[in-house]
C-alpha cells in the first residue's frame, strides 16, 4: 500500500505571557485564600504560555458559553490559517492539491466550522473532503493523524490535519478547587498543522498506531460544557493510571515494526504536566535528554491540548530515525504513533 508520509508541519501562537506575571497579575487574587495555589503555579513546569484572552488584560471568567464560542471563531481563524499555510509551505504543496482537511479541537465549536471557513479562505478545492475531530481532548492529534493517514493511503491524495485549541477562553470563576488551579496553571493556546502525502520520499511515514482506553478511570479527567464555558476535572491519580499502561502501549507499537525502545531516536511525548513526563521517563527507562523536547515545549508553551504533541514533533525536526509520538487524555486514553524515515 502507499505509505502516508508527514511532509510538513506548521504552527501559530497568540500573544505570550509570563507564568509568574499571570500569577501576580490575576490568579493570585483569583485564588485568594487557596493556600496551595501559588505553589501549584510555581511547580507546573511552565515559564511562558500563550493566550488569545490574557486574564491580565480581560477577565472573561463570568462570560457565558455563547460569547466564548463567538470569540473562539474570531481568534481561531487567523491562527489556524497561519498554521496550515506554514505546514503547506513546508511540504511544498498548494492548497488546491489537498484532498482531505481535518480539524481537531475541544475548545470551540461553530457551524460552519473552521474546516469550511479555512478551506475557502486558503483556496482548497470545492470538492474537498472534511472531518471534525471534536472534544477528544489532549490526545486528539493522534487519532486525527490516523484518520488522515487512512485517507492518504486509500485515496493516494494529500491531507492536512489542524489542531487548534484556545483554552484561555475557558477560564473559570474562582473556586476553592485545586483541580481548577492545576488546569489554570498548565493550559495554553496554540494552533498546529501537519501535512501527509502519499508515497513521498522525504519526511516521516506513519508506520503504526496503538490506542488504549481504561474506562474504569473515566472520571479521572473530564471536560464538561457548562453555562460558563468548558470546565476541566483533573484527578491527581492520572499519572498513576498512565504508569500502568504506557509500557504495554509502547511495546505493542514497537513490536509491530520489529523495534525495541533502544532503537527509537526521538520521543515526542505530550507534556500534560511535569509528573506525566516523569512517569513516561521512568516507566520506559528513558533519560532526561530523551524527553527534553517535551520538557521544553511545556516550559515555553504550556499544555496546548491537542496541538501540543505536534509542537513537540516540530521541535524534533532534526531527529534522524524512528520517532514515537504519544498523547493522553480523557477516557483515560493513551495513544501512540510510530513515525519512520520515508
Backbone as numpy.savetxt, mean C-alpha at the origin, in Angstrom:
# Nx Ny Nz CAx CAy CAz Cx Cy Cz
3.11 -20.10 -21.37 2.27 -18.91 -21.37 3.15 -17.66 -21.37
2.57 -16.56 -21.87 3.28 -15.29 -21.87 3.42 -14.78 -20.44
4.62 -14.42 -20.05 4.85 -13.91 -18.70 4.38 -12.47 -18.59
3.84 -12.11 -17.42 3.51 -10.73 -17.10 4.72 -10.11 -16.40
5.24 -9.04 -16.96 6.49 -8.46 -16.48 6.26 -7.02 -16.01
6.75 -6.71 -14.81 6.71 -5.34 -14.30 7.77 -4.54 -15.04
7.32 -3.53 -15.79 8.26 -2.73 -16.58 8.32 -1.27 -16.15
7.43 -0.85 -15.26 7.46 0.54 -14.84 6.77 0.75 -13.51
7.35 1.63 -12.70 6.76 2.04 -11.42 6.75 3.55 -11.35
5.73 4.10 -10.70 5.65 5.54 -10.51 4.93 5.85 -9.22
5.19 7.00 -8.64 4.53 7.37 -7.40 4.32 8.87 -7.34
3.42 9.28 -6.45 3.15 10.69 -6.23 2.79 10.88 -4.76
3.31 11.94 -4.17 3.14 12.18 -2.74 2.64 13.60 -2.51
1.64 13.78 -1.65 1.23 15.14 -1.29 2.23 15.78 -0.32
1.85 16.88 0.25 2.76 17.65 1.10 3.27 16.82 2.27
4.54 17.04 2.61 5.20 16.32 3.69 5.07 17.09 5.00
4.87 16.35 6.10 4.94 16.97 7.41 5.79 16.11 8.34
6.34 16.75 9.34 7.23 16.11 10.30 6.41 15.45 11.42
6.80 14.25 11.80 6.06 13.51 12.83 6.02 14.28 14.16
7.15 14.80 14.57 7.17 15.56 15.83 6.32 16.82 15.73
6.36 17.45 14.56 5.60 18.69 14.39 4.11 18.44 14.44
3.64 17.35 13.83 2.20 17.09 13.85 1.74 16.66 15.23
2.63 16.04 16.01 2.28 15.74 17.40 2.16 17.04 18.19
3.18 17.89 18.10 3.15 19.14 18.85 2.04 20.06 18.38
1.80 20.08 17.05 0.88 21.06 16.48 -0.58 20.64 16.48
-0.86 19.35 16.69 -2.26 18.92 16.66 -2.58 17.80 17.64
-1.87 16.66 17.51 -2.31 15.48 18.24 -2.05 15.56 19.74
-1.10 16.36 20.18 -0.85 16.51 21.62 -2.10 17.04 22.32
-2.76 18.00 21.71 -4.00 18.51 22.32 -5.19 17.63 21.97
-5.13 16.99 20.78 -6.21 16.08 20.38 -6.33 14.93 21.37
-5.20 14.45 21.85 -5.17 13.34 22.80 -4.73 13.80 24.19
-5.07 15.03 24.54 -4.74 15.53 25.87 -5.34 14.62 26.94
-4.50 14.16 27.85 -4.98 13.27 28.90 -4.78 11.79 28.61
-4.43 11.44 27.36 -4.11 10.04 27.02 -2.61 9.88 27.19
-2.20 9.37 28.32 -0.79 9.44 28.72 0.15 8.71 27.76
-0.30 7.62 27.16 0.58 6.83 26.29 0.69 7.40 24.89
-0.12 8.38 24.54 -0.19 8.85 23.16 1.15 9.39 22.65
1.80 10.21 23.44 3.08 10.76 23.00 4.11 9.68 22.77
4.14 8.71 23.66 5.10 7.60 23.51 4.81 6.81 22.24
3.54 6.59 21.92 3.17 5.85 20.71 3.64 6.59 19.46
3.43 7.89 19.43 3.88 8.67 18.27 5.40 8.62 18.13
6.10 8.70 19.25 7.57 8.72 19.22 8.16 7.38 18.82
7.45 6.30 19.07 7.99 4.96 18.80 7.43 4.32 17.54
6.74 5.09 16.71 6.08 4.54 15.53 7.03 4.21 14.39
8.30 4.63 14.50 9.26 4.38 13.43 9.10 5.34 12.25
8.35 6.42 12.46 8.04 7.38 11.40 8.69 8.72 11.72
9.39 9.27 10.74 9.96 10.62 10.88 9.14 11.65 10.12
8.70 11.27 8.92 7.94 12.18 8.06 6.79 11.41 7.43
5.71 12.15 7.14 4.55 11.58 6.46 4.00 12.59 5.46
2.94 12.19 4.78 2.35 13.04 3.74 0.84 13.11 3.96
0.26 14.26 3.65 -1.18 14.43 3.85 -1.75 15.43 2.87
-2.90 15.09 2.29 -3.65 16.07 1.50 -4.42 17.00 2.42
-4.66 16.54 3.66 -5.34 17.36 4.67 -4.53 17.28 5.95
-3.54 18.13 6.06 -2.70 18.12 7.26 -3.48 18.65 8.45
-3.53 17.90 9.54 -4.28 18.38 10.71 -3.71 19.66 11.31
-2.47 20.00 10.97 -1.91 21.26 11.45 -2.50 22.46 10.72
-3.05 22.21 9.53 -3.64 23.28 8.73 -5.16 23.31 8.81
-5.79 22.14 8.97 -7.24 22.07 9.04 -7.65 20.83 9.83
-8.58 21.00 10.72 -9.08 19.89 11.54 -10.37 19.38 10.91
-10.29 18.22 10.24 -11.48 17.67 9.58 -12.08 16.52 10.39
-11.67 16.38 11.65 -12.13 15.25 12.45 -13.65 15.25 12.67
-14.29 16.40 12.50 -15.74 16.47 12.65 -16.50 16.41 11.34
-15.79 16.26 10.21 -16.47 16.21 8.91 -17.27 14.93 8.76
-18.38 15.04 8.03 -19.15 13.86 7.66 -18.47 13.09 6.54
-18.92 11.87 6.32 -18.29 11.01 5.31 -18.48 11.56 3.91
-19.63 12.15 3.63 -19.87 12.71 2.30 -18.85 13.78 1.93
-18.58 14.68 2.87 -17.60 15.74 2.61 -16.21 15.15 2.41
-15.89 14.11 3.16 -14.58 13.48 3.01 -14.45 12.81 1.65
-15.52 12.20 1.16 -15.48 11.55 -0.16 -15.33 12.58 -1.28
-15.99 13.71 -1.14 -15.82 14.77 -2.14 -14.37 15.23 -2.18
-13.79 15.38 -1.02 -12.38 15.81 -0.96 -11.46 14.74 -1.54
-11.81 13.47 -1.31 -11.00 12.38 -1.85 -10.87 12.51 -3.37
-11.97 12.71 -4.06 -11.93 12.81 -5.52 -11.07 13.99 -5.94
-11.24 15.14 -5.30 -10.46 16.33 -5.66 -8.96 16.08 -5.54
-8.57 15.41 -4.46 -7.15 15.24 -4.17 -6.55 14.03 -4.88
-7.34 12.96 -5.05 -6.80 11.72 -5.62 -6.54 11.84 -7.11
-7.33 12.63 -7.82 -7.16 12.71 -9.28 -5.77 13.20 -9.70
-5.27 14.32 -9.19 -3.93 14.75 -9.62 -2.82 13.81 -9.15
-2.97 13.25 -7.94 -1.95 12.31 -7.46 -1.95 11.04 -8.30
-3.13 10.49 -8.56 -3.23 9.28 -9.37 -2.69 9.50 -10.77
-3.00 10.65 -11.36 -2.51 10.95 -12.71 -0.99 11.01 -12.74
-0.39 11.65 -11.74 1.07 11.75 -11.70 1.72 10.38 -11.53
1.16 9.54 -10.67 1.74 8.22 -10.44 1.64 7.34 -11.68
0.47 7.33 -12.32 0.30 6.49 -13.52 1.15 7.00 -14.66
1.18 8.31 -14.85 2.01 8.87 -15.92 3.48 8.53 -15.70
3.93 8.57 -14.44 5.31 8.22 -14.15 5.61 6.76 -14.44
4.67 5.87 -14.10 4.87 4.45 -14.37 4.87 4.16 -15.87
3.97 4.79 -16.61 3.93 4.60 -18.07 5.22 5.12 -18.70
5.69 6.27 -18.23 6.93 6.83 -18.76 8.11 5.91 -18.48
8.16 5.35 -17.26 9.25 4.43 -16.92 9.21 3.17 -17.78
8.01 2.76 -18.16 7.86 1.57 -19.01 8.05 1.87 -20.48
8.04 3.16 -20.84 8.11 3.53 -22.25 6.85 3.16 -23.00
5.71 3.26 -22.32 4.43 2.82 -22.88 3.49 4.01 -23.00
2.74 4.08 -24.07 1.74 5.12 -24.25 0.43 4.72 -23.57
-0.31 5.70 -23.10 -1.57 5.42 -22.39 -2.57 4.69 -23.28
-2.55 4.97 -24.57 -3.54 4.33 -25.45 -3.20 2.87 -25.78
-2.08 2.37 -25.25 -1.72 0.97 -25.43 -2.21 0.09 -24.27
-2.73 0.70 -23.23 -3.13 -0.05 -22.04 -4.44 -0.79 -22.29
-4.47 -2.06 -21.88 -5.68 -2.87 -22.07 -6.55 -2.95 -20.84
-5.95 -2.88 -19.65 -6.69 -2.94 -18.38 -6.11 -1.92 -17.43
-7.00 -1.18 -16.78 -6.60 -0.22 -15.76 -7.32 -0.60 -14.46
-6.55 -0.98 -13.45 -7.10 -1.36 -12.15 -6.72 -0.32 -11.11
-7.65 -0.02 -10.23 -7.42 0.94 -9.14 -7.74 0.25 -7.83
-6.79 0.31 -6.89 -7.00 -0.22 -5.54 -7.05 0.95 -4.56
-8.08 0.96 -3.74 -8.19 1.98 -2.70 -9.13 1.50 -1.62
-8.89 1.94 -0.40 -9.83 1.68 0.69 -10.18 2.97 1.42
-9.77 4.11 0.86 -9.93 5.38 1.57 -10.86 6.36 0.89
-11.41 6.01 -0.28 -12.33 6.91 -0.94 -13.08 6.24 -2.07
-14.34 6.67 -2.25 -15.19 6.08 -3.28 -16.04 7.15 -3.96
-16.22 6.99 -5.26 -17.10 7.84 -6.04 -17.45 7.10 -7.32
-18.58 7.42 -7.89 -18.96 6.88 -9.19 -19.45 8.03 -10.06
-18.84 8.29 -11.23 -17.70 7.58 -11.83 -16.46 7.67 -10.94
-15.69 6.58 -10.92 -14.54 6.49 -10.04 -13.26 6.98 -10.66
-12.17 6.83 -9.91 -10.85 7.23 -10.42 -10.51 6.52 -11.71
-10.93 5.25 -11.83 -10.60 4.49 -13.04 -11.14 5.17 -14.28
-12.39 5.58 -14.25 -13.01 6.22 -15.41 -12.42 7.62 -15.63
-12.36 8.40 -14.58 -11.91 9.79 -14.72 -10.46 9.88 -15.17
-9.60 9.05 -14.60 -8.19 9.09 -14.97 -7.96 8.50 -16.35
-8.69 7.45 -16.69 -8.52 6.85 -18.02 -8.77 7.87 -19.11
-9.84 8.64 -18.95 -10.13 9.66 -19.94 -9.11 10.78 -19.94
-8.69 11.20 -18.76 -7.73 12.30 -18.64 -6.37 11.92 -19.19
-5.97 10.65 -19.02 -4.65 10.21 -19.47 -4.63 9.80 -20.94
-5.79 9.64 -21.55 -5.84 9.25 -22.96 -5.83 7.75 -23.18
-6.30 6.98 -22.19 -6.45 5.54 -22.40 -7.61 5.28 -23.37
-7.62 4.15 -24.06 -8.59 3.92 -25.13 -10.01 3.74 -24.59
-11.03 4.07 -25.40 -12.42 3.91 -24.95 -12.81 2.45 -24.72
-12.10 1.51 -25.33 -12.37 0.10 -25.12 -11.62 -0.49 -23.94
-11.01 0.36 -23.14 -10.25 -0.06 -21.98 -11.10 -0.88 -21.01
-10.53 -1.97 -20.48 -11.18 -2.68 -19.39 -10.71 -2.09 -18.07
-11.62 -2.08 -17.09 -11.32 -1.44 -15.81 -11.71 -2.36 -14.66
-11.02 -2.16 -13.53 -11.28 -2.97 -12.35 -11.03 -2.13 -11.11
-11.97 -2.16 -10.15 -11.79 -1.50 -8.86 -11.56 -2.56 -7.79
-10.44 -2.44 -7.08 -10.14 -3.32 -5.94 -10.40 -2.48 -4.69
-11.55 -2.67 -4.05 -11.98 -1.76 -3.02 -12.00 -2.34 -1.62
-11.58 -1.54 -0.65 -11.72 -1.79 0.79 -11.02 -3.06 1.27
-9.98 -3.49 0.58 -9.21 -4.63 1.05 -8.16 -4.22 2.08
-7.71 -2.98 2.01 -6.75 -2.50 2.99 -5.32 -2.59 2.51
-4.40 -2.74 3.47 -2.98 -2.57 3.20 -2.40 -3.60 2.23
-3.02 -4.76 2.10 -2.44 -5.79 1.23 -2.96 -5.74 -0.20
-3.83 -4.77 -0.52 -4.57 -4.79 -1.79 -3.68 -4.74 -3.03
-2.46 -4.21 -2.91 -1.59 -4.13 -4.09 -1.30 -5.51 -4.66
-1.19 -6.53 -3.80 -0.77 -7.84 -4.30 -1.92 -8.59 -4.99
-3.13 -8.67 -4.43 -4.22 -9.21 -5.24 -4.49 -8.37 -6.49
-4.24 -7.06 -6.39 -4.34 -6.23 -7.59 -3.33 -6.64 -8.64
-2.08 -6.89 -8.21 -1.06 -7.39 -9.13 -1.46 -8.72 -9.74
-2.04 -9.60 -8.91 -2.46 -10.90 -9.42 -3.51 -10.75 -10.51
-4.46 -9.87 -10.30 -5.54 -9.68 -11.27 -5.02 -9.11 -12.59
-4.19 -8.07 -12.51 -3.69 -7.49 -13.76 -2.71 -8.43 -14.44
-1.97 -9.21 -13.66 -1.07 -10.20 -14.25 -1.84 -11.26 -15.03
-2.95 -11.72 -14.46 -3.77 -12.70 -15.17 -4.27 -12.14 -16.49
-4.68 -10.87 -16.48 -5.13 -10.22 -17.71 -4.00 -10.16 -18.74
-2.83 -9.72 -18.30 -1.69 -9.59 -19.21 -1.34 -10.95 -19.82
-1.34 -11.99 -18.99 -1.00 -13.33 -19.47 -2.05 -13.87 -20.43
-3.32 -13.68 -20.09 -4.40 -14.24 -20.91 -4.63 -13.47 -22.20
-4.49 -12.14 -22.15 -4.82 -11.30 -23.30 -3.60 -10.80 -24.07
-2.41 -10.98 -23.50 -1.18 -10.50 -24.12 -1.26 -9.00 -24.43
-1.80 -8.26 -23.44 -1.88 -6.80 -23.54 -1.39 -6.19 -22.24
-0.88 -4.96 -22.27 -0.38 -4.32 -21.06 -1.51 -3.93 -20.10
-1.16 -3.80 -18.83 -2.12 -3.37 -17.82 -1.42 -2.46 -16.82
-2.22 -1.65 -16.14 -1.72 -0.72 -15.13 -2.52 -0.91 -13.85
-1.82 -0.94 -12.72 -2.45 -0.95 -11.40 -2.07 0.33 -10.68
-3.07 1.04 -10.16 -2.85 2.23 -9.35 -3.38 1.97 -7.94
-2.54 2.21 -6.93 -2.97 2.19 -5.54 -2.95 3.63 -5.04
-4.10 4.13 -4.64 -4.21 5.53 -4.22 -4.93 5.59 -2.88
-4.23 5.99 -1.85 -4.77 6.00 -0.49 -4.56 7.35 0.18
-5.65 7.92 0.67 -5.61 9.22 1.35 -6.15 9.04 2.76
-5.32 8.46 3.60 -5.75 8.15 4.96 -5.97 9.40 5.80
-5.33 10.52 5.43 -5.47 11.74 6.23 -6.90 12.27 6.22
-7.71 11.82 5.28 -9.11 12.24 5.22 -9.97 11.54 6.25
-9.37 10.65 7.03 -10.17 9.87 7.99 -9.73 10.07 9.43
-9.12 11.23 9.72 -8.78 11.54 11.11 -10.07 11.55 11.92
-10.03 10.91 13.08 -11.22 10.70 13.89 -11.30 11.70 15.05
-12.52 11.92 15.56 -12.63 12.75 16.77 -11.82 12.15 17.91
-11.36 12.99 18.81 -10.52 12.53 19.92 -11.28 11.55 20.80
-10.64 10.42 21.08 -11.19 9.40 21.98 -10.04 8.82 22.79
-10.37 8.30 23.94 -9.36 7.64 24.78 -9.23 6.20 24.31
-8.73 6.03 23.12 -8.67 4.72 22.46 -7.28 4.58 21.85
-6.47 3.71 22.42 -5.08 3.60 21.98 -4.97 3.06 20.56
-5.96 2.25 20.11 -5.94 1.77 18.72 -6.00 2.95 17.76
-6.81 3.96 18.09 -6.90 5.15 17.25 -5.60 5.94 17.29
-4.97 6.01 18.44 -3.69 6.71 18.56 -2.65 6.06 17.64
-2.58 4.73 17.68 -1.63 4.00 16.84 -1.89 4.30 15.36
-3.16 4.24 14.96 -3.50 4.50 13.56 -3.09 5.91 13.15
-3.36 6.89 14.01 -3.03 8.26 13.67 -1.53 8.53 13.73
-0.78 7.67 14.41 0.68 7.82 14.46 1.37 7.22 13.24
0.70 6.34 12.53 1.35 5.57 11.45 0.94 5.99 10.04
-0.35 6.28 9.84 -0.86 6.29 8.47 -0.61 7.59 7.73
-0.53 7.47 6.40 -0.06 8.54 5.55 -0.73 8.42 4.17
-0.49 9.39 3.30 -1.11 9.43 1.98 -0.08 9.20 0.87
-0.49 8.49 -0.17 0.39 8.29 -1.33 -0.40 7.67 -2.46
0.11 7.84 -3.67 -0.37 7.11 -4.84 0.84 6.43 -5.47
0.67 5.17 -5.87 1.75 4.43 -6.52 1.15 3.57 -7.62
1.85 3.47 -8.73 1.34 2.74 -9.89 2.41 1.82 -10.45
1.96 0.75 -11.07 2.86 -0.24 -11.67 2.30 -0.66 -13.02
3.19 -0.82 -13.99 2.83 -1.27 -15.34 3.33 -2.70 -15.52
2.47 -3.56 -16.05 2.86 -4.92 -16.41 2.64 -5.11 -17.91
3.62 -5.73 -18.57 3.53 -5.98 -20.00 3.78 -7.45 -20.30
3.22 -7.93 -21.40 3.40 -9.35 -21.74 4.76 -9.63 -22.38
5.49 -10.59 -21.83 6.70 -11.09 -22.45 7.82 -10.11 -22.62
7.87 -9.05 -21.80 8.94 -8.07 -21.93 10.27 -8.70 -21.53
11.36 -8.21 -22.12 12.68 -8.76 -21.86 13.46 -7.95 -20.82
12.82 -6.96 -20.23 13.43 -6.20 -19.14 12.40 -6.07 -18.03
12.88 -5.87 -16.83 11.98 -5.75 -15.69 11.92 -7.04 -14.89
10.85 -7.21 -14.14 10.68 -8.39 -13.29 9.36 -9.07 -13.60
9.44 -10.36 -13.85 8.21 -11.10 -14.14 7.58 -11.62 -12.86
6.25 -11.60 -12.84 5.53 -12.11 -11.68 5.49 -13.62 -11.78
6.18 -14.29 -10.83 6.37 -15.74 -10.92 5.50 -16.52 -9.96
4.81 -15.85 -9.03 3.97 -16.58 -8.10 3.29 -15.67 -7.11
2.13 -16.13 -6.62 1.37 -15.42 -5.60 0.89 -16.45 -4.57
1.00 -16.12 -3.30 0.45 -16.97 -2.24 -0.36 -16.08 -1.30
-1.54 -16.56 -0.91 -2.39 -15.83 0.03 -2.72 -16.72 1.21
-2.87 -16.11 2.37 -3.29 -16.84 3.55 -4.15 -15.93 4.42
-5.36 -16.39 4.75 -6.26 -15.63 5.62 -6.59 -16.46 6.84
-6.41 -15.87 8.00 -6.75 -16.49 9.28 -8.05 -15.85 9.76
-9.18 -16.44 9.35 -10.48 -15.84 9.64 -10.80 -15.83 11.13
-10.11 -16.66 11.92 -10.36 -16.67 13.36 -9.90 -15.38 14.03
-9.11 -14.57 13.30 -8.61 -13.31 13.86 -9.19 -12.10 13.12
-10.37 -12.28 12.54 -10.97 -11.23 11.71 -11.22 -9.93 12.48
-11.39 -10.03 13.79 -11.65 -8.83 14.58 -10.39 -8.06 14.95
-9.22 -8.56 14.57 -7.96 -7.92 14.97 -7.67 -6.65 14.17
-8.19 -6.55 12.96 -7.96 -5.37 12.14 -9.23 -5.09 11.35
-9.81 -3.91 11.57 -11.07 -3.55 10.91 -10.96 -2.15 10.33
-11.86 -1.85 9.40 -11.86 -0.55 8.73 -13.32 -0.25 8.41
-13.98 0.40 9.36 -15.43 0.56 9.33 -15.83 1.91 8.77
-16.85 1.91 7.90 -17.42 3.14 7.38 -18.39 3.69 8.43
-18.13 4.91 8.88 -18.99 5.55 9.88 -19.49 6.88 9.32
-20.32 7.56 10.09 -20.81 8.87 9.67 -19.71 9.93 9.69
-18.59 9.61 10.36 -17.45 10.52 10.43 -16.23 9.88 9.78
-16.40 9.46 8.54 -15.29 8.85 7.81 -15.12 7.39 8.16
-13.94 6.85 7.86 -13.64 5.44 8.07 -12.80 5.32 9.34
-13.16 4.34 10.16 -12.51 4.20 11.47 -11.78 2.87 11.58
-10.52 2.93 11.97 -9.71 1.72 12.07 -9.78 1.10 13.45
-9.85 -0.24 13.46 -9.62 -1.02 14.65 -8.34 -1.82 14.46
-7.43 -1.75 15.42 -6.10 -2.33 15.23 -5.63 -2.95 16.53
-5.71 -4.27 16.60 -5.33 -4.98 17.82 -3.81 -5.08 17.94
-3.27 -4.98 19.16 -1.83 -5.18 19.36 -1.41 -6.62 19.12
-2.38 -7.53 18.93 -2.05 -8.95 18.70 -1.73 -9.25 17.24
-1.86 -8.25 16.34 -1.63 -8.50 14.91 -0.23 -9.08 14.65
0.86 -8.53 15.20 2.17 -9.11 14.92 2.28 -10.58 15.34
1.61 -10.94 16.44 1.67 -12.33 16.90 1.01 -13.28 15.90
-0.10 -12.83 15.29 -0.77 -13.66 14.28 0.12 -13.80 13.05
0.73 -12.71 12.63 1.61 -12.77 11.47 2.78 -13.72 11.72
3.27 -13.73 12.95 4.41 -14.60 13.26 4.06 -16.07 13.06
2.79 -16.43 13.22 2.38 -17.83 13.05 2.30 -18.24 11.59
2.14 -17.28 10.68 1.84 -17.63 9.30 2.91 -17.22 8.28
3.75 -16.23 8.60 4.62 -15.67 7.57 5.62 -16.70 7.05
6.13 -17.56 7.91 7.10 -18.56 7.46 6.50 -19.52 6.46
5.30 -20.01 6.73 4.64 -20.95 5.82 4.30 -20.33 4.48
3.87 -19.07 4.50 3.53 -18.38 3.25 4.78 -18.24 2.37
5.88 -17.80 2.96 7.11 -17.61 2.18 7.65 -18.96 1.69
7.59 -19.96 2.53 8.07 -21.29 2.11 7.27 -21.80 0.91
5.95 -21.65 0.96 5.12 -22.10 -0.18 5.44 -21.30 -1.44
5.63 -19.99 -1.29 5.93 -19.14 -2.44 7.25 -19.54 -3.09
8.29 -19.73 -2.28 9.61 -20.04 -2.83 9.69 -21.48 -3.33
9.01 -22.41 -2.66 9.01 -23.80 -3.12 8.48 -23.91 -4.54
7.49 -23.09 -4.87 6.91 -23.14 -6.21 7.89 -22.78 -7.30
8.97 -22.06 -6.93 9.98 -21.67 -7.91 11.30 -22.39 -7.68
11.31 -23.35 -6.75 12.54 -24.08 -6.46 13.60 -23.22 -5.79
13.17 -22.26 -4.97 14.10 -21.34 -4.32 14.07 -21.52 -2.81
15.11 -21.00 -2.16 15.18 -20.95 -0.71 15.30 -19.49 -0.25
15.12 -19.27 1.02 15.21 -17.90 1.54 16.55 -17.27 1.19
17.63 -18.06 1.24 18.96 -17.51 0.94 19.10 -17.05 -0.51
18.22 -17.53 -1.41 18.29 -17.15 -2.82 17.65 -15.79 -3.10
16.89 -15.27 -2.15 16.15 -14.03 -2.37 17.10 -12.83 -2.24
17.08 -12.00 -3.26 17.98 -10.84 -3.28 17.36 -9.62 -2.62
16.03 -9.56 -2.57 15.38 -8.38 -2.02 14.05 -8.71 -1.37
13.76 -8.02 -0.27 12.51 -8.22 0.48 11.75 -6.90 0.54
10.66 -6.83 -0.20 9.79 -5.64 -0.17 8.62 -5.97 0.76
8.80 -5.64 2.03 7.83 -5.99 3.07 7.02 -4.76 3.44
5.70 -4.90 3.42 4.84 -3.79 3.81 5.14 -3.38 5.25
5.56 -2.14 5.47 5.90 -1.71 6.83 4.66 -1.24 7.59
3.85 -2.20 8.01 2.64 -1.83 8.74 2.94 -1.12 10.04
4.13 -1.31 10.55 4.61 -0.68 11.78 5.91 -1.35 12.15
6.66 -0.80 13.09 7.97 -1.37 13.42 7.89 -2.80 13.93
6.88 -3.15 14.71 6.78 -4.52 15.22 6.50 -5.52 14.10
5.76 -5.09 13.08 5.50 -5.96 11.93 6.82 -6.33 11.26
7.67 -5.35 11.05 8.97 -5.60 10.42 9.85 -6.46 11.31
9.79 -6.24 12.59 10.57 -7.08 13.52 10.16 -8.55 13.40
8.85 -8.79 13.34 8.34 -10.17 13.25 8.80 -10.84 11.96
8.66 -10.15 10.83 9.08 -10.73 9.55 10.57 -11.02 9.56
11.35 -10.08 10.04 12.81 -10.28 10.13 13.15 -11.51 10.97
12.56 -11.61 12.13 12.92 -12.69 13.06 12.40 -14.04 12.60
11.17 -14.10 12.10 10.59 -15.38 11.69 11.27 -15.95 10.45
11.76 -15.08 9.56 12.42 -15.54 8.34 13.94 -15.60 8.48
14.45 -15.15 9.61 15.90 -15.16 9.81 16.62 -14.16 8.93
16.02 -13.02 8.68 16.63 -12.00 7.84 17.51 -11.08 8.68
18.39 -10.38 8.00 19.19 -9.37 8.67 18.47 -8.03 8.60
18.91 -7.09 9.43 18.30 -5.77 9.39 18.55 -5.10 8.03
19.69 -5.38 7.40 19.97 -4.82 6.08 18.94 -5.29 5.05
18.46 -6.52 5.20 17.54 -7.07 4.21 16.15 -6.44 4.27
15.81 -5.82 5.38 14.53 -5.12 5.44 14.73 -3.60 5.54
15.91 -3.15 5.19 16.24 -1.73 5.32 15.34 -0.85 4.45
15.00 -1.33 3.25 14.16 -0.52 2.36 12.78 -0.30 2.98
12.25 -1.32 3.62 10.95 -1.18 4.28 11.03 -0.24 5.47
12.08 -0.33 6.27 12.27 0.59 7.39 12.37 2.04 6.88
13.07 2.20 5.75 13.26 3.53 5.19 11.94 4.13 4.74
11.12 3.32 4.07 9.82 3.81 3.61 8.93 4.17 4.79
8.94 3.33 5.82 8.15 3.66 7.02 8.62 4.98 7.62
9.92 5.17 7.71 10.45 6.38 8.33 10.15 7.63 7.51
10.27 7.52 6.19 10.16 8.70 5.33 8.74 8.95 4.80
7.89 7.92 4.82 6.56 8.06 4.23 5.42 7.60 5.13
5.71 6.86 6.21 4.66 6.29 7.02 4.01 5.10 6.33
2.91 4.64 6.90 2.14 3.53 6.32 1.07 4.12 5.42
1.24 3.96 4.12 0.32 4.51 3.12 -0.65 3.46 2.61
-1.01 2.51 3.47 -1.94 1.44 3.13 -1.47 0.73 1.85
-2.35 0.49 0.89 -2.00 -0.38 -0.24 -0.86 0.14 -1.09
-0.63 1.47 -1.08 0.44 2.03 -1.92 1.83 1.75 -1.35
1.91 1.39 -0.07 3.21 1.36 0.60 4.16 0.34 0.03
3.69 -0.86 -0.22 4.60 -1.91 -0.68 5.14 -1.59 -2.08
4.37 -0.84 -2.88 4.89 -0.41 -4.18 5.95 0.66 -4.00
5.83 1.50 -2.97 6.90 2.46 -2.66 8.17 1.73 -2.27
8.03 0.64 -1.51 9.20 -0.15 -1.14 9.83 -0.78 -2.38
8.99 -1.32 -3.26 9.50 -1.93 -4.49 10.21 -0.90 -5.35
9.70 0.32 -5.37 10.35 1.39 -6.13 11.72 1.70 -5.53
11.84 1.62 -4.21 13.13 1.83 -3.54 14.16 0.79 -3.95
13.68 -0.38 -4.39 14.56 -1.51 -4.66 14.81 -1.70 -6.15
14.74 -0.62 -6.90 14.88 -0.70 -8.36 16.21 -1.31 -8.78
17.25 -1.13 -7.99 18.58 -1.61 -8.37 18.90 -3.02 -7.88
17.98 -3.64 -7.16 18.22 -5.00 -6.66 18.21 -5.99 -7.83
19.21 -6.81 -7.90 19.35 -7.77 -8.99 19.12 -9.18 -8.44
18.06 -9.84 -8.92 17.76 -11.19 -8.45 16.34 -11.30 -7.97
15.96 -12.45 -7.40 14.58 -12.65 -6.94 14.19 -11.66 -5.84
12.96 -11.17 -5.92 12.42 -10.25 -4.92 11.09 -10.81 -4.42
10.94 -10.84 -3.10 9.68 -11.24 -2.48 8.97 -9.97 -2.02
7.70 -9.85 -2.41 6.85 -8.73 -2.03 5.80 -9.26 -1.06
5.68 -8.64 0.11 4.75 -9.12 1.12 3.92 -7.97 1.69
2.63 -8.25 1.95 1.77 -7.25 2.57 0.71 -7.95 3.42
0.16 -7.20 4.37 -0.73 -7.78 5.37 -1.88 -6.81 5.62
-3.03 -7.38 6.01 -4.16 -6.50 6.28 -5.33 -7.24 6.88
-6.52 -6.62 6.81 -7.70 -7.19 7.45 -7.98 -8.60 6.98
-8.41 -9.40 7.93 -8.75 -10.79 7.61 -8.52 -11.78 8.73
-7.36 -11.77 9.43 -6.10 -11.18 8.98 -5.59 -11.92 7.75
-5.07 -11.17 6.81 -4.65 -11.72 5.53 -3.19 -11.40 5.27
-2.47 -12.41 4.79 -1.10 -12.25 4.32 -1.08 -12.54 2.83
-0.42 -11.70 2.06 -0.22 -11.93 0.63 1.27 -11.81 0.34
1.77 -12.68 -0.53 3.17 -12.60 -0.95 3.25 -12.86 -2.44
4.16 -12.16 -3.10 4.40 -12.32 -4.54 5.88 -12.50 -4.77
6.22 -13.29 -5.78 7.61 -13.51 -6.17 7.85 -12.87 -7.52
8.86 -12.00 -7.57 9.27 -11.37 -8.81 10.67 -11.87 -9.18
10.82 -12.32 -10.42 12.10 -12.81 -10.91 12.55 -11.96 -12.09
13.86 -11.87 -12.32 14.33 -11.13 -13.47 13.72 -11.65 -14.76
13.32 -10.74 -15.62 12.66 -11.15 -16.88 13.65 -11.86 -17.79
